[in-house]
Amino acid sequence: MHRRSFALSALAVALAGGAAPAFAQAPTSGTFKIGFILPMTGQSASTGKQIEAAAKLWMAQNGSTVAGRKIELVIKDDAGVADTTRRLAQELVVNEKVNVLAGFGLTPLALATAPIATQSKTPMVVTAAATSIITEQSPYIVRTSFTLPQVTVPIAEWAAKNKIRSVVTFVADYGPGLDAEKFFKSQFQLNGGKIVGEIRSPLRSPDFAPFLQRVADLKPDAVFVFLPSGQGAAFMKQFGERGLDKSGIKLIATGDVTDDDQLNEMGDVALNVVNSHHYSAAHPSPLNKRFVQAFEAANKFRPNFMAVAGYDGMRVIYKALEATKGSGTGDQLLAAMKGQLFESPRGTVLIDAQTRDIVQDVYIRKVERVPAMGNQLYNVEFDVQKAVKDPAKTK
């Protein structure tokens, strides 16, 4: 019910303001425009920074012309505000006549745009937002990021197998957090674990201190945490300040919390945190080593899971344009995006032709200092589940 009411309210926001505008089809010749809507300012600015950098890196490596058409990135800042996202999406489709919409740093932003993608028949490549229901909101949505159920079930299974019997769940109070809470709880209890508390923190400007005190009072074996990209450093700082890192309460998480972009800022309090996610900058494949080297050389900061989704999003768009020989309509581009199978810096990736969602490997990792990589903190992978579909779509 939480997910259904969340989706409906977001769609209501997206459709507010009267009749839908008339959308003309994007041109199938001339410049091919990709309209990225990203939070370049505000609380989620790191997400926008990572995705923009990755998209530009893809273009630098693969050229700015595909099938005879010049590629243009049109990047707009929505500051993480859904009303702004909806307005920018309309402007990009009506005025800029973009061929593809992309980006969407948070779930409400993707949901606000879904009706516009449907009405205008514009492919919409989601490179960040992770609530399971997103791809169900428009037949034109393709996702290259991940879903929270996809990365949550593996850490719940790991916890149950590693003598963790009682857990407090601690999630951000919006769509992905509700997904993480639901799927961790279900899988952990299925394997014999007990949930002794459920905590939801506000999405905007959270103060974690009172919630962490509740964790300390409940004395679980572990606390499972999901927070959106950008909040992990503040959480880890307060976790350490309250002495929870020395309390015997284990911290387990999705990889958003131990974000590569912020990991070194967290310091030793992050050491030994076990988490599950689909990408680490320390992933040992040759392709990822080249990706990280090129990204850091171009940007002077480390790529995170948002960057790899932006990079792969560009790949999906480029290959679709190639497949349609440069003259594809929105429907033809969408058809060429479905079913793409390729090697990503994160591992093998499939865009499921039925769900338009991503199928990918999910890794169990532990935060460690890596002497061979400048003695910096990294999420070091030690186990993997191969070709994981979104559990919410497999039942």
C-alpha positions in Angstrom: 0.0 0.0 0.0 2.9 2.4 0.8 4.3 1.9 -2.7 0.9 2.2 -4.5 -0.1 5.4 -2.6 3.4 6.9 -3.2 3.2 6.2 -6.9 -0.3 7.7 -7.2 0.6 10.8 -5.3 3.7 11.3 -7.5 1.6 10.9 -10.7 -0.9 13.4 -9.4 1.9 15.9 -8.9 3.2 15.2 -12.4 -0.2 15.7 -14.0 -1.1 18.8 -12.0 -1.7 22.0 -13.8 -4.4 21.1 -16.3 -4.5 19.5 -19.7 -1.4 17.8 -21.0 0.6 19.8 -23.6 0.6 18.6 -27.2 3.9 16.8 -27.9 5.3 16.6 -31.4 7.6 13.7 -32.2 11.3 14.4 -31.9 13.1 14.8 -35.2 14.7 11.7 -36.7 17.5 13.6 -38.5 19.9 16.4 -37.6 21.3 16.8 -34.1 20.3 14.0 -31.7 19.6 15.5 -28.3 19.8 13.7 -24.9 18.1 15.7 -22.2 19.6 14.9 -18.8 17.6 16.2 -15.8 19.9 15.9 -12.7 20.1 17.4 -9.2 23.2 19.5 -9.8 22.5 21.6 -6.7 20.9 20.8 -3.4 21.2 17.8 -1.1 21.6 15.3 -4.0 24.2 17.3 -6.0 26.8 14.6 -5.8 24.4 12.4 -7.8 24.2 15.0 -10.6 28.0 15.6 -10.5 28.7 11.9 -10.9 26.2 11.2 -13.8 27.2 14.3 -15.7 30.9 13.4 -15.5 30.2 9.8 -16.6 28.1 10.9 -19.6 30.8 13.3 -20.7 33.4 10.6 -20.3 31.4 8.2 -22.5 31.3 10.9 -25.2 35.0 11.6 -24.9 35.8 8.0 -25.4 33.2 7.1 -28.0 32.8 10.2 -30.0 30.0 12.8 -30.5 28.6 11.4 -33.7 26.6 8.2 -34.0 25.1 6.9 -37.3 25.8 10.2 -38.9 24.1 12.3 -36.2 25.8 14.8 -34.0 25.1 14.0 -30.3 24.2 16.9 -27.9 23.9 16.7 -24.2 21.4 19.1 -22.7 21.8 19.1 -18.9 19.2 20.7 -16.7 19.4 21.1 -12.9 16.1 20.3 -11.0 17.8 20.6 -7.5 15.9 17.4 -6.5 12.5 19.1 -6.7 9.8 17.1 -8.5 7.8 20.1 -9.7 10.9 21.5 -11.3 11.7 18.1 -12.9 8.2 18.0 -14.5 8.6 21.5 -15.9 12.0 20.9 -17.2 10.9 17.6 -18.9 8.1 19.4 -20.7 10.5 22.1 -21.8 13.0 19.6 -23.1 10.4 17.7 -25.0 8.4 20.7 -26.4 11.0 23.3 -26.9 14.4 21.5 -27.1 12.8 18.5 -29.0 15.1 16.0 -27.2 15.1 12.5 -28.6 15.8 10.9 -25.2 15.2 12.0 -21.6 17.7 10.7 -19.0 18.9 11.1 -15.4 16.4 11.4 -12.5 18.3 11.5 -9.2 15.5 10.4 -6.9 12.3 8.4 -7.2 9.8 11.3 -7.0 11.6 13.0 -9.9 11.4 10.0 -12.1 7.7 9.5 -11.3 7.0 13.1 -12.0 8.4 12.7 -15.5 6.8 9.3 -16.4 3.5 10.7 -17.8 5.5 13.1 -20.1 7.6 10.2 -21.5 4.4 8.3 -22.2 2.5 11.2 -23.8 5.4 12.3 -26.0 6.6 8.7 -26.7 10.1 9.7 -25.6 12.4 7.0 -24.2 13.3 7.8 -20.6 16.6 6.3 -19.3 16.7 6.3 -15.5 20.3 6.4 -14.3 19.7 6.8 -10.6 16.2 6.4 -9.1 15.8 3.0 -7.6 12.2 2.3 -6.4 11.0 -0.9 -8.0 7.8 0.5 -9.4 9.4 3.2 -11.6 9.6 1.1 -14.8 5.9 0.3 -14.4 4.8 3.9 -14.6 5.6 4.3 -18.3 6.2 1.9 -21.2 9.0 4.2 -22.3 11.1 3.9 -19.2 14.4 1.9 -19.3 16.6 1.7 -16.1 20.4 1.4 -16.0 20.8 2.0 -12.3 19.4 -0.7 -9.9 16.5 -1.3 -7.6 16.5 -1.4 -3.8 15.0 -4.9 -3.6 17.7 -6.1 -6.0 20.6 -5.1 -3.6 18.7 -5.6 -0.3 17.9 -9.3 -0.5 21.5 -10.4 -0.8 22.6 -8.5 2.4 19.6 -9.9 4.3 20.6 -13.4 3.2 24.2 -12.8 4.3 23.1 -11.5 7.7 21.0 -14.5 8.4 23.9 -16.9 7.4 26.4 -15.0 9.6 25.0 -15.3 13.1 23.0 -12.1 13.1 19.7 -12.9 14.8 18.2 -9.5 15.6 18.1 -6.4 13.4 16.8 -2.9 13.5 16.0 -1.5 10.1 16.9 2.1 9.5 15.8 3.6 6.1 15.0 6.9 4.5 11.3 7.5 4.5 10.5 7.5 0.8 10.0 4.9 -2.0 13.4 3.2 -2.1 13.6 3.2 1.7 10.2 1.5 1.9 11.4 -1.1 -0.6 14.6 -1.7 1.3 12.7 -2.1 4.6 10.1 -4.5 3.1 12.5 -6.8 1.3 15.1 -6.9 4.1 12.5 -7.7 6.6 10.8 -10.4 4.5 14.1 -12.1 3.5 15.7 -11.9 7.0 12.6 -13.3 8.7 12.3 -16.0 6.1 15.7 -17.2 7.1 14.9 -17.1 10.8 15.9 -13.6 11.9 14.0 -11.2 14.0 13.3 -7.5 13.4 13.3 -5.7 16.7 12.7 -2.2 15.5 11.9 -0.2 12.3 13.1 3.4 11.9 12.4 5.8 9.1 14.3 9.1 8.8 13.1 12.1 6.8 14.4 12.4 3.2 15.2 16.1 3.5 17.9 17.3 6.0 17.7 14.4 8.4 19.1 14.6 12.0 20.2 11.0 12.7 21.0 11.5 16.4 17.6 10.6 17.9 17.2 7.6 15.7 20.7 6.3 16.5 19.9 6.6 20.2 16.9 4.4 19.6 19.2 1.8 17.9 21.5 1.9 20.9 18.5 1.4 23.3 17.2 -1.6 21.4 20.6 -3.3 21.4 20.1 -5.5 18.3 22.9 -7.7 16.9 23.0 -5.3 13.9 21.3 -2.3 12.3 20.5 -2.5 8.6 20.7 0.9 6.9 19.6 2.4 3.5 20.1 6.1 2.8 20.2 7.8 -0.5 23.5 8.7 -2.1 25.0 11.8 -0.4 23.7 11.1 3.2 26.2 8.3 4.1 29.0 10.5 5.4 26.8 12.4 7.8 25.2 9.2 9.0 28.6 7.5 9.6 29.9 10.6 11.4 27.0 10.5 13.9 27.2 6.7 14.2 30.8 7.2 15.4 30.1 10.2 17.6 27.5 8.2 19.5 29.9 5.3 20.0 27.8 2.8 18.1 30.9 1.7 16.2 32.3 0.4 19.5 29.0 -0.9 20.9 29.1 -4.4 19.4 26.1 -3.5 17.2 27.2 -4.4 13.6 26.4 -2.0 10.8 25.2 -3.7 7.6 23.9 -1.7 4.7 23.2 -1.2 1.0 26.1 0.3 -0.9 24.5 3.7 -1.0 25.6 4.2 2.6 29.3 3.4 1.9 29.2 5.5 -1.3 32.6 5.4 -3.1 32.2 9.2 -3.6 32.3 9.8 0.2 34.0 6.8 1.6 37.4 8.3 2.4 35.6 11.2 4.1 34.1 8.7 6.6 37.3 7.5 8.0 37.9 4.5 10.2 34.3 4.4 11.5 33.4 2.8 8.1 36.0 0.0 8.4 34.5 -3.5 8.2 31.0 -2.4 7.3 29.5 -5.2 5.3 27.2 -4.1 2.5 25.7 -5.2 -0.8 25.6 -3.4 -4.1 26.1 -3.7 -7.8 29.2 -1.5 -8.2 32.4 -0.7 -6.4 35.3 1.4 -7.7 37.5 -1.5 -6.5 35.7 -4.1 -8.8 38.7 -6.0 -10.1 37.8 -6.4 -13.8 40.2 -4.9 -16.4 37.3 -2.9 -17.9 36.5 -1.3 -14.5 40.2 -0.5 -13.9 40.3 1.4 -17.2 37.0 3.1 -16.4 38.1 4.3 -13.0 41.5 5.5 -14.3 39.9 7.5 -17.1 37.2 8.9 -14.8 39.6 10.0 -12.1 42.0 11.5 -14.7 39.1 13.6 -16.2 37.4 14.6 -12.9 39.9 14.3 -10.0 37.3 12.4 -7.9 36.4 8.7 -7.7 33.4 7.3 -9.7 30.5 5.8 -7.7 27.5 3.7 -8.6 25.7 6.7 -10.0 28.6 7.3 -12.4 28.5 3.7 -13.8 24.8 4.0 -14.3 25.2 7.2 -16.3 28.0 5.7 -18.3 26.0 2.6 -19.1 22.9 4.8 -19.8 24.9 6.5 -22.5 25.9 3.2 -23.9 22.3 2.0 -24.1 21.3 5.2 -26.0 24.3 5.1 -28.4 23.7 1.5 -29.3 20.0 2.1 -29.8 20.7 4.9 -32.2 23.2 2.7 -34.1 20.7 -0.1 -34.3 18.1 2.3 -35.9 20.7 3.6 -38.3 20.4 7.1 -36.9 16.7 7.6 -37.9 14.8 5.9 -35.1 11.6 7.2 -33.7 11.0 7.1 -30.0 9.3 3.7 -30.3 12.1 2.3 -32.5 14.8 3.6 -30.1 12.9 2.0 -27.2 12.7 -1.3 -29.0 16.5 -1.2 -29.6 17.2 -0.5 -25.9 15.3 -3.6 -24.8 17.3 -6.7 -24.5 20.8 -5.1 -24.7 23.4 -7.4 -23.1 26.9 -6.0 -22.5 29.9 -5.9 -20.3 29.9 -2.9 -18.0 32.5 -1.7 -15.5 30.3 -3.3 -12.9 30.1 -6.7 -14.7 27.6 -8.3 -17.2 24.4 -6.3 -17.6 21.1 -7.1 -19.3 18.2 -4.7 -20.0 15.3 -7.1 -19.6 13.1 -6.9 -22.7 9.9 -7.5 -20.7 10.4 -5.3 -17.7 12.9 -2.8 -19.2 14.7 -3.1 -15.9 18.3 -4.0 -15.3 19.6 -7.5 -14.5 23.0 -7.5 -13.0 25.4 -9.0 -10.5 25.1 -8.0 -6.9 28.2 -8.1 -4.7 28.7 -8.5 -0.9 31.6 -6.2 0.1 33.5 -5.1 3.2 35.0 -1.6 3.7 38.8 -2.0 3.9 41.9 0.0 3.5 43.7 -1.2 0.4 47.5 -0.6 0.5 47.8 -1.3 -3.2 45.4 1.5 -4.0 47.0 4.3 -2.0 45.8 2.9 1.4 42.4 4.4 0.7 39.1 3.0 1.8 37.2 0.8 -0.7 34.3 -1.5 -0.8 36.1 -4.8 -1.4 34.0 -7.5 -2.9 34.1 -11.0 -1.4 31.0 -12.7 -2.7 28.6 -12.3 -5.6 25.1 -13.3 -6.7 25.0 -13.5 -10.5 22.4 -12.0 -12.9 20.0 -10.7 -10.2 16.6 -9.6 -11.3 14.5 -7.2 -9.3 12.9 -9.5 -6.7 9.7 -7.3 -6.8 9.2 -8.4 -10.4 9.9 -12.1 -10.1 7.0 -13.0 -7.9 
